[in-house]
Amino acid sequence: MIEWIGILSVARYLVIAFFAFLITYLATPKIIDRMKSQGFIAPDMNKLSKPGVAELGGTAIFFGFAAATMLAIFWHSFVSEFQVDLTLLLAGFSTIVLIGFIGIFDDIIGWKKGIRQYQHALFPIFAALPLMAVKAGVTVISVPFIGPVDFGIAYALVLIPLGVTGAANASNMLAGLNGLEAGLGTVLTATMLILSVLTNQVEAAIISAAILGALLGFLRFNWFPAKVFPGDATTLMVGASVATASILGNMEKLGLLLFALYFFELILKARKKFQGESFGQPQTDGTLSPPKETISLTHLIMKQGRFSEKKVVLILIGLQIVVALAVLIYYYLNSIHFFSPWLSGI
């Protein structure tokens, strides 16, 4: 059953999101200037003129997320009772902070030398350690056509690191166009916030609200034509935040379903051993044409017509919204026991 959620509780999450938005919005221009002065500039491959764009925009999102989460902790400790489990919240916060550091390191070192694929898969495992240490989540998961399965210690030692690593790397695959990463991340985290509020999962809601607000503050500068690129720090934090909220809120299946588009991207990228990019080939009329080999959902969309970069991004965001709505509908139907018992694990 969907519990009644007070207006005050929802308002708290909106304040957290707005604070993250404000910090990120104010920090991003300064980071753009700083990155340009330090030479962290990359060409925009989807433009004919290949203009230089500032890198490491995820640093601003990192600051916004961290500041908003600290606000929630301060609120709970010194202003009014927030009914939050600080151990779980700090564990989730630590996981995303660690993966943020990994992403920033990746953006700095990888920008110069390149980081190997196995390192992309390995590093996020260490970020999952805080969640593993506090044994976050519920070990019993309802498996389709089987029913409830208690994974016991394997949940903390296997499923948590697998979930964080998988989500972080999945989010990192579908990227490369102005506004794409932040736009998709906005839909993902907004959906997780809605689900967290509906299920009264406070820690998951705080995490989701903080990252959502930060993404919205950043999107103003990353939207077409981008003034700054998000970098791996952004995509890794988005994926990890969805995984963390799913674990803290016991919503693993819903979080997994939200990544439907990324599963298709995984299949396409795997055909090229994850070496391909999502870029298009810019044309004089402002459209993007796909490369000969289709290795991304972006290329599939480009093959359907003459679309500009902005339209390709909007189509993908639209598809992610459809996925999000389907997940919300599924949650509602499951909450009213619409499905037969043998399907309840789906």
Buried (B, 14 or more C-beta within 10 A) or exposed (E): EEEEBEEEBBEBBEBBBBBBBBBBBEBBBEBBEBBBEEEBBBEBBBBEEEEEBBBBBBBBBBBBBBBBBEBBBEBBEEEEEBEBBBEBBBBBBBBBBBBBBBBBBBBBEBBEEEBEEEBBBEBBBBBBBBBBEBBBBEBEBBEEEEEEEEBEEEBBEEBBBEBBBBBBBBBBBBBBBBBBBBBBBBBBBBBBBBBBBBBBBBBBBBBBBBBBBBBBBBBBBBBBBBBBBBBBBBBBBBBBBBBBBBBBBBBBBBBBBBBBBBEBBBEBBEEEEBEBBBBBBBEEEBBBEBBEEBBBBBBBBBEEEEBBBBBBBBBBBEBBBEBBEEBBEBBEEBEEEEEEEEEBBB
